[in-house]
Amino acid sequence: MDFDINDEQRNFAEHSREFFTEHAGPEFARTLLDNPGEAAPGRKVLAELGFSSLTIPEEAGGIGAELLNMALVAEQAGRQLAGPSLATAARTAVLLEGDTERLQAISDGRLALAVIDGTPRGSIPSMDVVGATHFLALDGDDLVLGEGMVTPGEAIDATRGIGYVELTSSEIIQRDARSRWEKAKHIACVVLAAEGLGAADRVVELGVEHAKDRKAFGREIGGFQAVKHRLVDDWVAVNQLRSLVWWAAWTADNAPDQLPIAASAAKAYCANTFQTVCESLIHVLGGVGFTWEHDAHLYWRRAKVDRLLLGDESEHLAEVALRSIAAAQSSDTDAVAVSA
């Protein structure tokens, strides 16, 4: 079995890295702290390039690619703190599955859509609602779509477009949609973890670069065990996260029964890894790591926000445990039935 991505996917990832390096980055994220708005490169650009419609079927104007391809793009977007999140795009593609007209509008960039968590009458903090014109929400067990009033949240990470939404209009577009809602959330968790993976990878790079350049007591600080061992541990953790994210993305199209556990595992491990590597970077940087001038705080901000979006670490670890126990019990029951 091949656990690696193929050459075509590598080239795709490389092209997306070049794009996000040019059209997004910490400098764009920094400006949003003083001038809130939609993060770079923005919905329209992502739609024009087809990044936000990667998992939308071709008949609805999308690319029709597997989730793994979107995860590879999301990883590169995360490196540059780009927005809006591709997790929102992947989530809406699942929620509107079969709705060709609305998916076409998203693919064309004519419909700026976000998903709100909580009730339609007053959401909890939700991602990418700043700049959106329409919103999807779960009302009881029904999926609804409508316009809404957005109250922006405090911009800890302004690139996430966090806000509170109260729907001002509402149309039921699917009844008994809870299972679809849960699947969409799992898909979004995978893509969000992929963005966290890219950001964490960049953070480790920044730490290694500084450790090679900064000198103390006549030698590079990277030569001291306290520094290099910590950076190596972070590098290992990021690459373990990459394997977990790629597996989770693969399950979406090839082993959907494994998706809930894989998605929650990726989301939980990303939450811890991303924050840990950010803390390491600040320690390695020393005094400069605590200043606003360095980009370290921009990545730390995203790590603190992302670990709470779509469920926190403890929630997802609990889901992994409960689903694993249920699967083991089911397997034992089947084995007893066969032996009987």
N, C-alpha and C positions, 0 to 999 in steps of 0.2 A: 504494500500500500504506500502511495506517495503522500507524505504529509507536508509537502512544500507547495508553493504557488508556482505556476508555469511561467515561461518567458513572456508570454503575452500579458499576463497579469503584472509581471514585474515592470514591463515597459509602461503599462497603464499607470502604475503607481508612480513611476519616475516622472511621467508627464504631468500628473496631478501635483507632484511635489514642486515642480518648476512653476506651475501656475500659482499655487497658494503662496509660494515664497515671494512672487512678484506682486500679487494682488491682495495679500493680507499680511499679518505679522504683528509683533508686539507694538510697533509704532501706531498702528491703526487701533489696537485695543486700548492703548493709553489715551488716545484722544476722546474715546467714549466716556472716560471717567469724568471729564469736564463738560462734554457735549453729548449727552445720551442720544441714541438713535439706533438704527439698524447696523449690525456689525458688518465688516467687510469680509468677502466681496459682495454680499447682499443676495437677496432672493432672485432678482432678475438675472444677474450674471450666472448664478448657479443653474438656473433654468435654461438659459441660453446655451450653456456648455453641456447640458444634459446630466450634470452631476446629481441634481435633486430628483431626476426622473429615472435613475438607473434601474430601480426595481419596479417601475411602472411598465406594464406590458406594452409591446410594440403597437398593438392595435389601438392603444389609448395615447399614442404619441411618445411613449417612453422608450427606454433602451431594452428592457426585458432581460437585464443581467441578474446573476445570482447575488445574494446578499454579500457574499465574500468580496465581490468586486466593489461594492459600496463601502465595505469595511476598509478596504485598501485605500480608497479615496479619503474616507473619514480620518484615517490615520495621518495622512498628509495634511488634512485640514486642521487637525488637532495640533500638529507641530507649530502652526502659525496662528493659533487661537482664532481661527476663522469662524464666520457665522453667516447666516443662521445655521443651526446644527443640522447635519444630515440625518440625525436621529429623528427629527420632526418629519423630514421628507419620507423616510422609510416607514414611519408610523402611519402617516396619512395614506400611503400607498396600500397598506394592509386594510385600514379602516374603510377605504373607498373601493375596495376590490369589486370589480364588476360594474362600477359606476363610470363608464367610459367617458361620458361628457365632462364630468368634474375632473377626472384624472387628466383629460386632454387640456383642460384649462390650467391645471397645475403645471403640466409639461410645457405649455406655452408661456408660462409666467403671468397669465391673466388673473389667476386666483392666488392671493396671499393667504394661506391657510395655516393655522396653528391648532394644536390639541391642548385642551385645558383639563387639568386634573381637579378632582373635587366635584362639587355640584355646579350645574349651569347657573344657579342663582347666586353663586359666590365661590369662585374657585380658590384652591390653595395656590401658592406660588407656582406658576407654570412657565415653561420655556418657550422662547421665540414668539411671545404674544405681542411684544412691541413691534409695530410695523405690520402686523397681520390685520386683515380686514374681515375675515370670517373664521369661525372656530368650530371644532368638533368637540363633543362632550358626551359623556354617558349619563343619561337621565334615567335612574332606575336600572332597567335592563335594555333600554332603548338608546340607539345612537342618534344624536341630534346634531344639526348643523344650523348655525345662525350667526348674525352679527352681534357685536358686544361692546361693552364699555370697558376699556383697559385702564387700570391704575398701576403705573410702573412701580416696581419694587425698588428697594435700596440697591444701588449698583455696586455690589461687592465684586461681581464679575459682569461688567456691562455688556460683554459680547454675548451673553446668554439671553438677553431680552426678557428677563424675568418680570412678571407682573401678575396682577390679579384681574380676573375677567368676570363680568356679570353679563350674561346674554340678554340682549334687548329684543331678539327675535329667535324663534326656534322652530325647526322643521324636523320631524322624525323621518330619517332616511333608512333606518333598519330597526326592526323590532327583534327582541331576544338576541342582542349583540354582545352579550358579556364575554362569550368565548372568543369572539373576534377581537374585542377590546384587550383581553389578556394576551392574545397572540401578538397584537400590535405593540403592546408594552414590552414584551420579551424581545421583539425585533429592535425596538428603540434602545433597549438596554445594551444590546450587542453593539450597535453603532455608536452609542455614547461611550462605551468602553473602548471602542476603536479610536475615537477621538482622544480619550484619555491616554491611551497607549502612545499615540503620536506625540502628545504634549510631554508625557513622562520621558520618552526617548530623547526629546530635545533638551529637557532639563538635565539629564545625565550628561549629554554632550557638552552643555555649558559648564558643568562641574569639572569634567575632564579637561576641557580647554583651559579653564582657570588654573587647575592644579598643575598643568604643564608650564604655564607662564609665570605664575606667582612664585617668588622666591622668599625664603625665610631661613635665617642662619646659614646663608651661603648655598642653599640648594633649593630645587623646586619642591613645593609643598606636596606634590604628588608622590614624592619619594618617602614620605612619612607613613608608617603603617596605619595610623589613625585615620588618615585621609584616603589612602589608596584602597584599604580594605572596605571602607564604607562605600566608595564609588563602585568597587567591584560587586559588592552585594546588591547595589542598586541596579547595575547593569544586568546581573543575573535575574533579578526580579522583573525587570522590564521585558526581557526575552522570554521568561516564563509566561508573563502576561500576553505576549504576542501569540504564543502557541495556544493559549486559552481562548483568546479573541478569535483567532482564525478557526479554531475548532467550533466555537459557538456559531460563527457565521456560516460555516459549512453545514451544520446540522439543520439550519433553516430550510435548505433546499434538498438535503440528502437524507436526513434522519430527524424529521420534525418531532418525533416523540421524545427526542433527547433535548430539544430546544429549551424548554423551561429550566431544566437544571443547568444547562450550559450557559444560558443567558444570565441567570442569577449568579453563577459562579464567576463569570467574567466581570459582571458589574461589581460584585463584592471585592474581588481581588484587585480590581482597578482602583477602587476607592482607597484602599490601604496603600497600594504601591505608589500611586500618583502623589498622594500627600507625603509619603515617606521620602521620595526622591526630591520633592520640593524643599523639605526641611533639611535634607543633606546639602543641597545646593546652597542654601542660606548659610549653613555652618561652614562650608568650604570657602565661600566668598568672604567670610569674616564680616567686618564692619560694613563694607559696601553692600552686603546682602540685605541689610536692614534699611537701605535708603530707597527713596522713591525713584531715583535716577536709574537704578538697575532694573532689568526686566524680570528678575526673580519673583517679585511680588505679584506680577501679572499671572504667572503660571500658578503660584500658590493660591491666588484668588479663585482661579478656575477649579483647582483641586478641591477647595473647601466647598464650593457651590455644587460641583458635579457629584460629590459623594452623597448629597441629599436629594438630588433629582431622581425621579422614577423609583423612589424607595431607597432607604439608606442601607448601609452594609449589613446591619443586624437583620433587617427584614429579608434580604436576599440570602444570607447564610441560613436563616431559619427555613426558607423555602427549599434550599438545596438539601438540608437535613431531612425535612418532612417528606419530600418527594423521593429521596433515596431510600428512606425507611419503607415508604409505601411500595416502592418497586421491589425491594428485597422481600417484603412480606408476600407480595403477589407471586414472586418467583418461588418462594417456599411452598405456597399453596398449590401452585401448578405442579411442583415436584412431588408433593404428597398425592395429588390426584393421579399423576401418571403411575406412581408406584403402587397405588391401590388398584 
